[in-house]
Amino acid sequence: MELEPTPPITHVMPIWEPSAQEPASEQAKPVPLPTITPVAELRDPHGPKPGMPKATRRFADPFAEDDDRANCIRCGYLVEQKREARGLKTCSLCD
């Protein structure tokens, strides 16, 4: 009994062709785009709050011998001296 080889099975998808587009009707008018309104500038959550003095330094240097300041345990930025003196470990932005 001789067996014939099985023909290979292939799954081929048809070639993609773009769908036919209907021509635009004479009555169709282009939709006007909405006017652009200015967007309020978003404030950086880790930047200074409005009305607060700008910090000269943003991070404490743990490797400097003369730097004994602390970084915030939440965001990593420099904790204000008044908050650090009270024993707080977070900056005023994360509080």
Phi and psi restraints in degrees (range 20) as a CNS / XPLOR table:
assign (resid 1 and name C) (resid 2 and name N)
       (resid 2 and name CA) (resid 2 and name C) 1.0 -105.4 20.0 2
assign (resid 2 and name N) (resid 2 and name CA)
       (resid 2 and name C) (resid 3 and name N) 1.0 128.1 20.0 2
assign (resid 2 and name C) (resid 3 and name N)
       (resid 3 and name CA) (resid 3 and name C) 1.0 -95.3 20.0 2
assign (resid 3 and name N) (resid 3 and name CA)
       (resid 3 and name C) (resid 4 and name N) 1.0 137.1 20.0 2
assign (resid 3 and name C) (resid 4 and name N)
       (resid 4 and name CA) (resid 4 and name C) 1.0 -84.7 20.0 2
assign (resid 4 and name N) (resid 4 and name CA)
       (resid 4 and name C) (resid 5 and name N) 1.0 144.7 20.0 2
assign (resid 4 and name C) (resid 5 and name N)
       (resid 5 and name CA) (resid 5 and name C) 1.0 -65.7 20.0 2
assign (resid 5 and name N) (resid 5 and name CA)
       (resid 5 and name C) (resid 6 and name N) 1.0 141.6 20.0 2
assign (resid 5 and name C) (resid 6 and name N)
       (resid 6 and name CA) (resid 6 and name C) 1.0 -74.3 20.0 2
assign (resid 6 and name N) (resid 6 and name CA)
       (resid 6 and name C) (resid 7 and name N) 1.0 134.7 20.0 2
assign (resid 6 and name C) (resid 7 and name N)
       (resid 7 and name CA) (resid 7 and name C) 1.0 -68.8 20.0 2
assign (resid 7 and name N) (resid 7 and name CA)
       (resid 7 and name C) (resid 8 and name N) 1.0 144.0 20.0 2
assign (resid 7 and name C) (resid 8 and name N)
       (resid 8 and name CA) (resid 8 and name C) 1.0 -64.8 20.0 2
assign (resid 8 and name N) (resid 8 and name CA)
       (resid 8 and name C) (resid 9 and name N) 1.0 143.9 20.0 2
assign (resid 8 and name C) (resid 9 and name N)
       (resid 9 and name CA) (resid 9 and name C) 1.0 -102.1 20.0 2
assign (resid 9 and name N) (resid 9 and name CA)
       (resid 9 and name C) (resid 10 and name N) 1.0 127.8 20.0 2
assign (resid 9 and name C) (resid 10 and name N)
       (resid 10 and name CA) (resid 10 and name C) 1.0 -126.7 20.0 2
assign (resid 10 and name N) (resid 10 and name CA)
       (resid 10 and name C) (resid 11 and name N) 1.0 144.1 20.0 2
assign (resid 10 and name C) (resid 11 and name N)
       (resid 11 and name CA) (resid 11 and name C) 1.0 -112.4 20.0 2
assign (resid 11 and name N) (resid 11 and name CA)
       (resid 11 and name C) (resid 12 and name N) 1.0 105.2 20.0 2
assign (resid 11 and name C) (resid 12 and name N)
       (resid 12 and name CA) (resid 12 and name C) 1.0 -115.8 20.0 2
assign (resid 12 and name N) (resid 12 and name CA)
       (resid 12 and name C) (resid 13 and name N) 1.0 129.2 20.0 2
assign (resid 12 and name C) (resid 13 and name N)
       (resid 13 and name CA) (resid 13 and name C) 1.0 -88.0 20.0 2
assign (resid 13 and name N) (resid 13 and name CA)
       (resid 13 and name C) (resid 14 and name N) 1.0 149.5 20.0 2
assign (resid 13 and name C) (resid 14 and name N)
       (resid 14 and name CA) (resid 14 and name C) 1.0 -66.9 20.0 2
assign (resid 14 and name N) (resid 14 and name CA)
       (resid 14 and name C) (resid 15 and name N) 1.0 154.8 20.0 2
assign (resid 14 and name C) (resid 15 and name N)
       (resid 15 and name CA) (resid 15 and name C) 1.0 -66.3 20.0 2
assign (resid 15 and name N) (resid 15 and name CA)
       (resid 15 and name C) (resid 16 and name N) 1.0 136.8 20.0 2
assign (resid 15 and name C) (resid 16 and name N)
       (resid 16 and name CA) (resid 16 and name C) 1.0 -69.8 20.0 2
assign (resid 16 and name N) (resid 16 and name CA)
       (resid 16 and name C) (resid 17 and name N) 1.0 135.0 20.0 2
assign (resid 16 and name C) (resid 17 and name N)
       (resid 17 and name CA) (resid 17 and name C) 1.0 -130.9 20.0 2
assign (resid 17 and name N) (resid 17 and name CA)
       (resid 17 and name C) (resid 18 and name N) 1.0 140.1 20.0 2
assign (resid 17 and name C) (resid 18 and name N)
       (resid 18 and name CA) (resid 18 and name C) 1.0 -65.1 20.0 2
assign (resid 18 and name N) (resid 18 and name CA)
       (resid 18 and name C) (resid 19 and name N) 1.0 144.8 20.0 2
assign (resid 18 and name C) (resid 19 and name N)
       (resid 19 and name CA) (resid 19 and name C) 1.0 -72.9 20.0 2
assign (resid 19 and name N) (resid 19 and name CA)
       (resid 19 and name C) (resid 20 and name N) 1.0 154.1 20.0 2
assign (resid 19 and name C) (resid 20 and name N)
       (resid 20 and name CA) (resid 20 and name C) 1.0 -73.6 20.0 2
assign (resid 20 and name N) (resid 20 and name CA)
       (resid 20 and name C) (resid 21 and name N) 1.0 131.1 20.0 2
assign (resid 20 and name C) (resid 21 and name N)
       (resid 21 and name CA) (resid 21 and name C) 1.0 -96.8 20.0 2
assign (resid 21 and name N) (resid 21 and name CA)
       (resid 21 and name C) (resid 22 and name N) 1.0 140.2 20.0 2
assign (resid 21 and name C) (resid 22 and name N)
       (resid 22 and name CA) (resid 22 and name C) 1.0 -78.8 20.0 2
assign (resid 22 and name N) (resid 22 and name CA)
       (resid 22 and name C) (resid 23 and name N) 1.0 142.0 20.0 2
assign (resid 22 and name C) (resid 23 and name N)
       (resid 23 and name CA) (resid 23 and name C) 1.0 -66.9 20.0 2
assign (resid 23 and name N) (resid 23 and name CA)
       (resid 23 and name C) (resid 24 and name N) 1.0 145.8 20.0 2
assign (resid 23 and name C) (resid 24 and name N)
       (resid 24 and name CA) (resid 24 and name C) 1.0 -67.1 20.0 2
assign (resid 24 and name N) (resid 24 and name CA)
       (resid 24 and name C) (resid 25 and name N) 1.0 137.5 20.0 2
assign (resid 24 and name C) (resid 25 and name N)
       (resid 25 and name CA) (resid 25 and name C) 1.0 -78.7 20.0 2
assign (resid 25 and name N) (resid 25 and name CA)
       (resid 25 and name C) (resid 26 and name N) 1.0 161.1 20.0 2
assign (resid 25 and name C) (resid 26 and name N)
       (resid 26 and name CA) (resid 26 and name C) 1.0 -67.6 20.0 2
assign (resid 26 and name N) (resid 26 and name CA)
       (resid 26 and name C) (resid 27 and name N) 1.0 -29.4 20.0 2
assign (resid 26 and name C) (resid 27 and name N)
       (resid 27 and name CA) (resid 27 and name C) 1.0 -80.9 20.0 2
assign (resid 27 and name N) (resid 27 and name CA)
       (resid 27 and name C) (resid 28 and name N) 1.0 -19.1 20.0 2
assign (resid 27 and name C) (resid 28 and name N)
       (resid 28 and name CA) (resid 28 and name C) 1.0 -70.4 20.0 2
assign (resid 28 and name N) (resid 28 and name CA)
       (resid 28 and name C) (resid 29 and name N) 1.0 126.5 20.0 2
assign (resid 28 and name C) (resid 29 and name N)
       (resid 29 and name CA) (resid 29 and name C) 1.0 -112.5 20.0 2
assign (resid 29 and name N) (resid 29 and name CA)
       (resid 29 and name C) (resid 30 and name N) 1.0 148.1 20.0 2
assign (resid 29 and name C) (resid 30 and name N)
       (resid 30 and name CA) (resid 30 and name C) 1.0 -65.7 20.0 2
assign (resid 30 and name N) (resid 30 and name CA)
       (resid 30 and name C) (resid 31 and name N) 1.0 141.0 20.0 2
assign (resid 30 and name C) (resid 31 and name N)
       (resid 31 and name CA) (resid 31 and name C) 1.0 -77.5 20.0 2
assign (resid 31 and name N) (resid 31 and name CA)
       (resid 31 and name C) (resid 32 and name N) 1.0 126.7 20.0 2
assign (resid 31 and name C) (resid 32 and name N)
       (resid 32 and name CA) (resid 32 and name C) 1.0 -69.8 20.0 2
assign (resid 32 and name N) (resid 32 and name CA)
       (resid 32 and name C) (resid 33 and name N) 1.0 139.9 20.0 2
assign (resid 32 and name C) (resid 33 and name N)
       (resid 33 and name CA) (resid 33 and name C) 1.0 -75.1 20.0 2
assign (resid 33 and name N) (resid 33 and name CA)
       (resid 33 and name C) (resid 34 and name N) 1.0 145.9 20.0 2
assign (resid 33 and name C) (resid 34 and name N)
       (resid 34 and name CA) (resid 34 and name C) 1.0 -66.9 20.0 2
assign (resid 34 and name N) (resid 34 and name CA)
       (resid 34 and name C) (resid 35 and name N) 1.0 151.0 20.0 2
assign (resid 34 and name C) (resid 35 and name N)
       (resid 35 and name CA) (resid 35 and name C) 1.0 -71.3 20.0 2
assign (resid 35 and name N) (resid 35 and name CA)
       (resid 35 and name C) (resid 36 and name N) 1.0 145.7 20.0 2
assign (resid 35 and name C) (resid 36 and name N)
       (resid 36 and name CA) (resid 36 and name C) 1.0 -84.3 20.0 2
assign (resid 36 and name N) (resid 36 and name CA)
       (resid 36 and name C) (resid 37 and name N) 1.0 124.7 20.0 2
assign (resid 36 and name C) (resid 37 and name N)
       (resid 37 and name CA) (resid 37 and name C) 1.0 -100.2 20.0 2
assign (resid 37 and name N) (resid 37 and name CA)
       (resid 37 and name C) (resid 38 and name N) 1.0 143.9 20.0 2
assign (resid 37 and name C) (resid 38 and name N)
       (resid 38 and name CA) (resid 38 and name C) 1.0 -66.3 20.0 2
assign (resid 38 and name N) (resid 38 and name CA)
       (resid 38 and name C) (resid 39 and name N) 1.0 138.6 20.0 2
assign (resid 38 and name C) (resid 39 and name N)
       (resid 39 and name CA) (resid 39 and name C) 1.0 -95.4 20.0 2
assign (resid 39 and name N) (resid 39 and name CA)
       (resid 39 and name C) (resid 40 and name N) 1.0 135.1 20.0 2
assign (resid 39 and name C) (resid 40 and name N)
       (resid 40 and name CA) (resid 40 and name C) 1.0 -63.4 20.0 2
assign (resid 40 and name N) (resid 40 and name CA)
       (resid 40 and name C) (resid 41 and name N) 1.0 139.4 20.0 2
assign (resid 40 and name C) (resid 41 and name N)
       (resid 41 and name CA) (resid 41 and name C) 1.0 -69.1 20.0 2
assign (resid 41 and name N) (resid 41 and name CA)
       (resid 41 and name C) (resid 42 and name N) 1.0 127.9 20.0 2
assign (resid 41 and name C) (resid 42 and name N)
       (resid 42 and name CA) (resid 42 and name C) 1.0 -78.5 20.0 2
assign (resid 42 and name N) (resid 42 and name CA)
       (resid 42 and name C) (resid 43 and name N) 1.0 141.4 20.0 2
assign (resid 42 and name C) (resid 43 and name N)
       (resid 43 and name CA) (resid 43 and name C) 1.0 -89.8 20.0 2
assign (resid 43 and name N) (resid 43 and name CA)
       (resid 43 and name C) (resid 44 and name N) 1.0 137.6 20.0 2
assign (resid 43 and name C) (resid 44 and name N)
       (resid 44 and name CA) (resid 44 and name C) 1.0 -67.9 20.0 2
assign (resid 44 and name N) (resid 44 and name CA)
       (resid 44 and name C) (resid 45 and name N) 1.0 125.5 20.0 2
assign (resid 44 and name C) (resid 45 and name N)
       (resid 45 and name CA) (resid 45 and name C) 1.0 -64.6 20.0 2
assign (resid 45 and name N) (resid 45 and name CA)
       (resid 45 and name C) (resid 46 and name N) 1.0 -21.1 20.0 2
assign (resid 45 and name C) (resid 46 and name N)
       (resid 46 and name CA) (resid 46 and name C) 1.0 -101.5 20.0 2
assign (resid 46 and name N) (resid 46 and name CA)
       (resid 46 and name C) (resid 47 and name N) 1.0 3.5 20.0 2
assign (resid 46 and name C) (resid 47 and name N)
       (resid 47 and name CA) (resid 47 and name C) 1.0 -85.2 20.0 2
assign (resid 47 and name N) (resid 47 and name CA)
       (resid 47 and name C) (resid 48 and name N) 1.0 175.7 20.0 2
assign (resid 47 and name C) (resid 48 and name N)
       (resid 48 and name CA) (resid 48 and name C) 1.0 -68.7 20.0 2
assign (resid 48 and name N) (resid 48 and name CA)
       (resid 48 and name C) (resid 49 and name N) 1.0 146.5 20.0 2
assign (resid 48 and name C) (resid 49 and name N)
       (resid 49 and name CA) (resid 49 and name C) 1.0 -72.7 20.0 2
assign (resid 49 and name N) (resid 49 and name CA)
       (resid 49 and name C) (resid 50 and name N) 1.0 153.4 20.0 2
assign (resid 49 and name C) (resid 50 and name N)
       (resid 50 and name CA) (resid 50 and name C) 1.0 -60.9 20.0 2
assign (resid 50 and name N) (resid 50 and name CA)
       (resid 50 and name C) (resid 51 and name N) 1.0 133.8 20.0 2
assign (resid 50 and name C) (resid 51 and name N)
       (resid 51 and name CA) (resid 51 and name C) 1.0 88.7 20.0 2
assign (resid 51 and name N) (resid 51 and name CA)
       (resid 51 and name C) (resid 52 and name N) 1.0 -6.5 20.0 2
assign (resid 51 and name C) (resid 52 and name N)
       (resid 52 and name CA) (resid 52 and name C) 1.0 -91.4 20.0 2
assign (resid 52 and name N) (resid 52 and name CA)
       (resid 52 and name C) (resid 53 and name N) 1.0 146.9 20.0 2
assign (resid 52 and name C) (resid 53 and name N)
       (resid 53 and name CA) (resid 53 and name C) 1.0 -65.3 20.0 2
assign (resid 53 and name N) (resid 53 and name CA)
       (resid 53 and name C) (resid 54 and name N) 1.0 147.0 20.0 2
assign (resid 53 and name C) (resid 54 and name N)
       (resid 54 and name CA) (resid 54 and name C) 1.0 -79.1 20.0 2
assign (resid 54 and name N) (resid 54 and name CA)
       (resid 54 and name C) (resid 55 and name N) 1.0 130.2 20.0 2
assign (resid 54 and name C) (resid 55 and name N)
       (resid 55 and name CA) (resid 55 and name C) 1.0 -76.6 20.0 2
assign (resid 55 and name N) (resid 55 and name CA)
       (resid 55 and name C) (resid 56 and name N) 1.0 142.7 20.0 2
assign (resid 55 and name C) (resid 56 and name N)
       (resid 56 and name CA) (resid 56 and name C) 1.0 -82.6 20.0 2
assign (resid 56 and name N) (resid 56 and name CA)
       (resid 56 and name C) (resid 57 and name N) 1.0 -28.2 20.0 2
assign (resid 56 and name C) (resid 57 and name N)
       (resid 57 and name CA) (resid 57 and name C) 1.0 -125.9 20.0 2
assign (resid 57 and name N) (resid 57 and name CA)
       (resid 57 and name C) (resid 58 and name N) 1.0 142.6 20.0 2
assign (resid 57 and name C) (resid 58 and name N)
       (resid 58 and name CA) (resid 58 and name C) 1.0 -107.3 20.0 2
assign (resid 58 and name N) (resid 58 and name CA)
       (resid 58 and name C) (resid 59 and name N) 1.0 -17.4 20.0 2
assign (resid 58 and name C) (resid 59 and name N)
       (resid 59 and name CA) (resid 59 and name C) 1.0 -134.2 20.0 2
assign (resid 59 and name N) (resid 59 and name CA)
       (resid 59 and name C) (resid 60 and name N) 1.0 146.6 20.0 2
assign (resid 59 and name C) (resid 60 and name N)
       (resid 60 and name CA) (resid 60 and name C) 1.0 -84.7 20.0 2
assign (resid 60 and name N) (resid 60 and name CA)
       (resid 60 and name C) (resid 61 and name N) 1.0 142.5 20.0 2
assign (resid 60 and name C) (resid 61 and name N)
       (resid 61 and name CA) (resid 61 and name C) 1.0 -95.4 20.0 2
assign (resid 61 and name N) (resid 61 and name CA)
       (resid 61 and name C) (resid 62 and name N) 1.0 108.7 20.0 2
assign (resid 61 and name C) (resid 62 and name N)
       (resid 62 and name CA) (resid 62 and name C) 1.0 -71.5 20.0 2
assign (resid 62 and name N) (resid 62 and name CA)
       (resid 62 and name C) (resid 63 and name N) 1.0 -14.5 20.0 2
assign (resid 62 and name C) (resid 63 and name N)
       (resid 63 and name CA) (resid 63 and name C) 1.0 -96.7 20.0 2
assign (resid 63 and name N) (resid 63 and name CA)
       (resid 63 and name C) (resid 64 and name N) 1.0 -7.6 20.0 2
assign (resid 63 and name C) (resid 64 and name N)
       (resid 64 and name CA) (resid 64 and name C) 1.0 -83.9 20.0 2
assign (resid 64 and name N) (resid 64 and name CA)
       (resid 64 and name C) (resid 65 and name N) 1.0 133.4 20.0 2
assign (resid 64 and name C) (resid 65 and name N)
       (resid 65 and name CA) (resid 65 and name C) 1.0 -68.9 20.0 2
assign (resid 65 and name N) (resid 65 and name CA)
       (resid 65 and name C) (resid 66 and name N) 1.0 -32.7 20.0 2
assign (resid 65 and name C) (resid 66 and name N)
       (resid 66 and name CA) (resid 66 and name C) 1.0 -90.1 20.0 2
assign (resid 66 and name N) (resid 66 and name CA)
       (resid 66 and name C) (resid 67 and name N) 1.0 0.0 20.0 2
assign (resid 66 and name C) (resid 67 and name N)
       (resid 67 and name CA) (resid 67 and name C) 1.0 -104.4 20.0 2
assign (resid 67 and name N) (resid 67 and name CA)
       (resid 67 and name C) (resid 68 and name N) 1.0 110.4 20.0 2
assign (resid 67 and name C) (resid 68 and name N)
       (resid 68 and name CA) (resid 68 and name C) 1.0 -114.2 20.0 2
assign (resid 68 and name N) (resid 68 and name CA)
       (resid 68 and name C) (resid 69 and name N) 1.0 20.6 20.0 2
assign (resid 68 and name C) (resid 69 and name N)
       (resid 69 and name CA) (resid 69 and name C) 1.0 -77.4 20.0 2
assign (resid 69 and name N) (resid 69 and name CA)
       (resid 69 and name C) (resid 70 and name N) 1.0 167.3 20.0 2
assign (resid 69 and name C) (resid 70 and name N)
       (resid 70 and name CA) (resid 70 and name C) 1.0 -117.1 20.0 2
assign (resid 70 and name N) (resid 70 and name CA)
       (resid 70 and name C) (resid 71 and name N) 1.0 149.9 20.0 2
assign (resid 70 and name C) (resid 71 and name N)
       (resid 71 and name CA) (resid 71 and name C) 1.0 -99.5 20.0 2
assign (resid 71 and name N) (resid 71 and name CA)
       (resid 71 and name C) (resid 72 and name N) 1.0 150.1 20.0 2
assign (resid 71 and name C) (resid 72 and name N)
       (resid 72 and name CA) (resid 72 and name C) 1.0 -64.0 20.0 2
assign (resid 72 and name N) (resid 72 and name CA)
       (resid 72 and name C) (resid 73 and name N) 1.0 137.0 20.0 2
assign (resid 72 and name C) (resid 73 and name N)
       (resid 73 and name CA) (resid 73 and name C) 1.0 -76.6 20.0 2
assign (resid 73 and name N) (resid 73 and name CA)
       (resid 73 and name C) (resid 74 and name N) 1.0 -13.4 20.0 2
assign (resid 73 and name C) (resid 74 and name N)
       (resid 74 and name CA) (resid 74 and name C) 1.0 -95.0 20.0 2
assign (resid 74 and name N) (resid 74 and name CA)
       (resid 74 and name C) (resid 75 and name N) 1.0 -52.2 20.0 2
assign (resid 74 and name C) (resid 75 and name N)
       (resid 75 and name CA) (resid 75 and name C) 1.0 -107.4 20.0 2
assign (resid 75 and name N) (resid 75 and name CA)
       (resid 75 and name C) (resid 76 and name N) 1.0 -18.7 20.0 2
assign (resid 75 and name C) (resid 76 and name N)
       (resid 76 and name CA) (resid 76 and name C) 1.0 90.8 20.0 2
assign (resid 76 and name N) (resid 76 and name CA)
       (resid 76 and name C) (resid 77 and name N) 1.0 -1.4 20.0 2
assign (resid 76 and name C) (resid 77 and name N)
       (resid 77 and name CA) (resid 77 and name C) 1.0 -82.8 20.0 2
assign (resid 77 and name N) (resid 77 and name CA)
       (resid 77 and name C) (resid 78 and name N) 1.0 167.3 20.0 2
assign (resid 77 and name C) (resid 78 and name N)
       (resid 78 and name CA) (resid 78 and name C) 1.0 -64.4 20.0 2
assign (resid 78 and name N) (resid 78 and name CA)
       (resid 78 and name C) (resid 79 and name N) 1.0 131.4 20.0 2
assign (resid 78 and name C) (resid 79 and name N)
       (resid 79 and name CA) (resid 79 and name C) 1.0 -81.5 20.0 2
assign (resid 79 and name N) (resid 79 and name CA)
       (resid 79 and name C) (resid 80 and name N) 1.0 137.5 20.0 2
assign (resid 79 and name C) (resid 80 and name N)
       (resid 80 and name CA) (resid 80 and name C) 1.0 -63.8 20.0 2
assign (resid 80 and name N) (resid 80 and name CA)
       (resid 80 and name C) (resid 81 and name N) 1.0 148.5 20.0 2
assign (resid 80 and name C) (resid 81 and name N)
       (resid 81 and name CA) (resid 81 and name C) 1.0 -61.7 20.0 2
assign (resid 81 and name N) (resid 81 and name CA)
       (resid 81 and name C) (resid 82 and name N) 1.0 -38.3 20.0 2
assign (resid 81 and name C) (resid 82 and name N)
       (resid 82 and name CA) (resid 82 and name C) 1.0 -64.5 20.0 2
assign (resid 82 and name N) (resid 82 and name CA)
       (resid 82 and name C) (resid 83 and name N) 1.0 -40.6 20.0 2
assign (resid 82 and name C) (resid 83 and name N)
       (resid 83 and name CA) (resid 83 and name C) 1.0 -70.7 20.0 2
assign (resid 83 and name N) (resid 83 and name CA)
       (resid 83 and name C) (resid 84 and name N) 1.0 -38.3 20.0 2
assign (resid 83 and name C) (resid 84 and name N)
       (resid 84 and name CA) (resid 84 and name C) 1.0 -65.8 20.0 2
assign (resid 84 and name N) (resid 84 and name CA)
       (resid 84 and name C) (resid 85 and name N) 1.0 -36.6 20.0 2
assign (resid 84 and name C) (resid 85 and name N)
       (resid 85 and name CA) (resid 85 and name C) 1.0 -65.6 20.0 2
assign (resid 85 and name N) (resid 85 and name CA)
       (resid 85 and name C) (resid 86 and name N) 1.0 -29.6 20.0 2
assign (resid 85 and name C) (resid 86 and name N)
       (resid 86 and name CA) (resid 86 and name C) 1.0 -83.0 20.0 2
assign (resid 86 and name N) (resid 86 and name CA)
       (resid 86 and name C) (resid 87 and name N) 1.0 -2.2 20.0 2
assign (resid 86 and name C) (resid 87 and name N)
       (resid 87 and name CA) (resid 87 and name C) 1.0 88.5 20.0 2
assign (resid 87 and name N) (resid 87 and name CA)
       (resid 87 and name C) (resid 88 and name N) 1.0 12.3 20.0 2
assign (resid 87 and name C) (resid 88 and name N)
       (resid 88 and name CA) (resid 88 and name C) 1.0 -81.0 20.0 2
assign (resid 88 and name N) (resid 88 and name CA)
       (resid 88 and name C) (resid 89 and name N) 1.0 141.9 20.0 2
assign (resid 88 and name C) (resid 89 and name N)
       (resid 89 and name CA) (resid 89 and name C) 1.0 -104.5 20.0 2
assign (resid 89 and name N) (resid 89 and name CA)
       (resid 89 and name C) (resid 90 and name N) 1.0 2.8 20.0 2
assign (resid 89 and name C) (resid 90 and name N)
       (resid 90 and name CA) (resid 90 and name C) 1.0 -119.9 20.0 2
assign (resid 90 and name N) (resid 90 and name CA)
       (resid 90 and name C) (resid 91 and name N) 1.0 154.7 20.0 2
assign (resid 90 and name C) (resid 91 and name N)
       (resid 91 and name CA) (resid 91 and name C) 1.0 -79.5 20.0 2
assign (resid 91 and name N) (resid 91 and name CA)
       (resid 91 and name C) (resid 92 and name N) 1.0 170.7 20.0 2
assign (resid 91 and name C) (resid 92 and name N)
       (resid 92 and name CA) (resid 92 and name C) 1.0 -69.2 20.0 2
assign (resid 92 and name N) (resid 92 and name CA)
       (resid 92 and name C) (resid 93 and name N) 1.0 -23.3 20.0 2
assign (resid 92 and name C) (resid 93 and name N)
       (resid 93 and name CA) (resid 93 and name C) 1.0 -74.2 20.0 2
assign (resid 93 and name N) (resid 93 and name CA)
       (resid 93 and name C) (resid 94 and name N) 1.0 -31.1 20.0 2
assign (resid 93 and name C) (resid 94 and name N)
       (resid 94 and name CA) (resid 94 and name C) 1.0 -91.8 20.0 2
assign (resid 94 and name N) (resid 94 and name CA)
       (resid 94 and name C) (resid 95 and name N) 1.0 -8.5 20.0 2
